[in-house]
Amino acid sequence: MTNRIKIAIDSPAAAGAGTMAKLISKNYNLAQLDTGKIYRLIAYYKIKYPNKFNLKFLKKKIYNLKISQLSNKTLLNDEIGLQASIVAKKKSIRKLVHTFQVNFAYNPPKKFNGSCLDGRDITYNIVPDADIKLFITASLKVRATRRYKELKALKKDVSFKEVLKSIKKRDENDYNRKISPLVKTRDSFLINTTNLTKRASFLKIKKIIDRKLIKNGNL
């Protein structure tokens, strides 16, 4: 790869964007950031430290944030997911996270060939000049089923109905918030994973990326 590349992915909850971002990052040696996990971590702080939770407290936490913290299984909790979509509406919090995300996207560690970020407003707000933009989606029922299975594998006591309701509520929050709502940009490739396996989804995306990288002289 001749130049460092930037890949931006937007998607609604449980569409498979996080999984795809991991596979893409591994295949092309990119520094990966699941931006939704940052909001989940903030939601976790809000629940765990209600008396300390303020902007000063958050600034310190985000400044010292290590990517490894985002792999905490606790962050997959449904209550945290719902809280994440609520804190993500706050302008002051989004500004704080925005700075961290932009720095990560444009200044990944030198051992990587570039960066790959997934979230809700990456393609137009965080990395508007990304080399490849993807919008990954799937039907509500399929997304709820995936998240339900994921939570059950973690031994979480939750019903499918609760998960479905939670994801539906998150969709409402993500698509309708006034600040950085979830939208598909005109220059984003639409990937619907409803009827695709994990491997089929990745191969479809890989084809798009390879074609673009060859065209741009990066491969």
C-alpha positions in Angstrom: 0.0 0.0 0.0 1.6 3.3 -1.1 -0.5 5.8 0.8 -2.3 5.6 4.2 -6.0 5.1 3.7 -9.1 6.1 5.7 -12.3 4.0 5.7 -15.5 5.4 7.2 -18.5 3.2 8.1 -21.9 4.3 9.4 -24.7 2.0 10.4 -27.7 1.5 12.8 -27.3 -0.7 15.9 -26.4 -4.4 15.4 -26.1 -4.2 11.6 -22.7 -5.9 11.7 -20.6 -2.8 11.1 -18.3 -3.5 14.1 -17.6 -7.0 12.9 -17.0 -5.8 9.4 -14.7 -3.1 10.6 -12.6 -5.6 12.5 -12.3 -7.9 9.5 -11.5 -4.9 7.2 -8.9 -3.6 9.7 -7.2 -7.0 10.0 -7.1 -7.6 6.2 -5.7 -4.2 5.4 -3.7 -3.6 8.6 -5.7 -0.6 9.7 -6.1 1.0 13.2 -9.7 0.3 14.1 -12.0 2.4 16.2 -15.6 1.5 17.1 -16.8 5.0 17.9 -20.1 3.8 19.3 -18.1 2.1 22.0 -16.8 5.5 23.2 -20.4 6.6 23.8 -21.1 3.3 25.5 -18.1 3.9 27.8 -19.4 7.3 28.6 -22.9 5.8 29.3 -21.1 3.3 31.6 -19.4 6.2 33.5 -22.7 8.0 33.8 -24.3 4.9 35.4 -21.3 3.9 37.6 -20.3 7.4 38.7 -23.5 9.5 38.9 -22.1 11.9 41.4 -18.8 12.5 39.6 -20.3 12.6 36.1 -19.6 16.0 34.5 -17.7 17.5 31.6 -14.4 17.9 33.6 -14.6 14.2 34.7 -15.2 13.1 31.1 -12.4 15.2 29.6 -9.9 13.5 31.9 -11.3 10.0 31.0 -11.4 10.6 27.2 -7.9 12.2 27.3 -6.5 9.1 29.0 -8.7 6.7 27.0 -6.9 3.5 25.8 -8.6 1.6 22.9 -8.3 -1.7 24.9 -10.9 -0.2 27.3 -13.5 -0.4 24.6 -13.4 -4.2 24.4 -15.0 -4.4 27.9 -17.9 -6.9 27.6 -19.9 -4.9 30.1 -20.4 -2.2 27.4 -22.7 -4.6 25.4 -25.3 -4.3 28.2 -28.6 -3.2 26.7 -29.2 -0.5 29.3 -25.8 1.0 28.5 -26.7 0.9 24.7 -29.8 2.9 25.4 -28.0 5.4 27.6 -25.3 5.7 24.9 -27.8 7.0 22.4 -29.0 9.5 24.9 -25.6 10.9 25.9 -24.7 11.0 22.2 -27.4 13.7 21.8 -25.4 16.2 24.0 -23.5 18.7 22.1 -20.7 19.1 24.7 -20.1 15.3 24.8 -20.1 15.0 21.0 -17.6 17.8 20.7 -15.3 16.0 23.2 -15.6 12.7 21.4 -15.3 14.3 18.0 -11.8 15.6 18.8 -10.6 12.1 19.9 -12.1 10.5 16.8 -10.7 12.9 14.3 -7.2 12.6 15.8 -7.4 8.8 15.7 -8.6 8.8 12.0 -6.0 11.2 10.7 -3.1 10.2 13.0 -3.2 6.4 13.5 -0.1 4.6 14.9 2.7 4.4 12.3 2.6 0.6 12.3 -0.8 0.7 10.5 -1.6 1.4 6.8 -4.3 3.8 7.9 -7.5 3.9 9.9 -11.0 2.4 9.9 -13.8 4.0 12.0 -17.4 2.9 12.4 -20.2 4.7 14.1 -23.2 6.9 13.2 -21.8 10.1 11.7 -18.3 9.0 10.5 -18.8 9.4 6.7 -19.8 13.1 6.8 -18.7 14.5 10.2 -15.6 12.7 11.3 -13.8 11.6 8.1 -15.6 13.4 5.2 -12.7 12.8 2.9 -12.4 9.1 3.6 -11.1 7.0 0.7 -14.0 4.5 1.1 -17.4 5.2 2.8 -19.8 2.4 3.7 -23.3 2.4 5.0 -24.0 -1.1 6.5 -27.6 -2.0 7.4 -30.0 -4.9 8.0 -33.7 -5.4 8.8 -34.8 -4.6 12.4 -35.7 -8.2 13.1 -32.3 -9.5 11.9 -30.4 -6.9 13.9 -32.4 -7.7 17.1 -31.8 -11.4 16.6 -28.1 -10.9 16.3 -27.9 -8.7 19.4 -30.1 -11.1 21.3 -27.8 -14.1 20.4 -24.8 -12.0 21.3 -26.2 -11.1 24.7 -27.3 -14.7 25.4 -23.8 -15.9 24.6 -22.6 -13.5 27.3 -25.1 -15.2 29.7 -27.3 -12.0 29.9 -30.8 -12.4 31.3 -32.8 -10.7 28.5 -35.7 -11.5 26.3 -35.9 -11.1 22.5 -38.8 -8.7 22.9 -36.7 -6.4 25.2 -33.8 -6.4 22.7 -36.1 -5.6 19.8 -37.7 -2.7 21.7 -34.3 -1.4 22.7 -32.9 -1.4 19.1 -36.1 0.2 17.8 -35.7 3.0 20.4 -32.0 3.4 19.5 -32.9 3.7 15.8 -35.4 6.5 16.7 -32.7 8.3 18.7 -29.9 7.8 16.1 -32.0 8.8 13.0 -33.9 11.7 14.6 -31.4 13.5 16.8 -30.7 17.1 15.8 -26.9 16.8 16.2 -25.1 14.5 13.8 -28.0 12.1 13.0 -27.5 8.7 11.3 -27.8 9.2 7.5 -26.5 7.5 4.4 -24.4 10.0 2.4 -24.6 9.9 -1.4 -21.0 8.8 -1.7 -21.4 5.8 0.7 -21.7 2.2 -0.7 -24.9 0.6 0.7 -24.3 -2.9 2.2 -27.4 -4.7 3.3 -26.4 -7.7 5.4 -29.9 -9.0 6.1 -29.5 -12.1 3.9 -25.7 -12.3 4.0 -23.4 -14.4 6.1 -20.4 -12.7 7.8 -18.1 -14.0 5.2 -20.3 -13.0 2.2 -20.7 -9.5 3.7 -16.9 -9.2 4.1 -16.2 -10.4 0.5 -18.7 -8.0 -0.9 -17.0 -5.1 1.0 -13.5 -6.3 0.1 -14.4 -6.2 -3.6 -15.5 -2.6 -3.3 -12.4 -1.6 -1.3 -9.9 -3.4 -3.6 -11.5 -1.8 -6.7 -11.3 1.7 -5.1 -7.7 1.2 -3.8 -6.5 0.0 -7.2 -8.2 3.0 -8.9 -6.5 5.4 -6.5 -3.1 3.6 -6.9 -3.0 2.4 -3.3 -2.7 -1.3 -4.2 
